Amino acid sequence: MPDQPLPPEAQRALAEAEARRKAARPLDLPPEQGGRQGPEPVRFGDYELNGRAIDF
């Protein structure tokens, strides 16, 4: 972080972003049907299906 304080415009933008985050509702999505079991493959950078690994 810089030693200088943020300009008023940046402080206002941060405050507005925080207000939007607090006002946002969580997504109301149905649970996945027939998805893969175990950890999310995208999170770990590769996908394995029937013994074949595909890297993203």
Helices and strands as residue ranges (DSSP letters): H 8-23, G 41-44, E 46-49, E 52-55
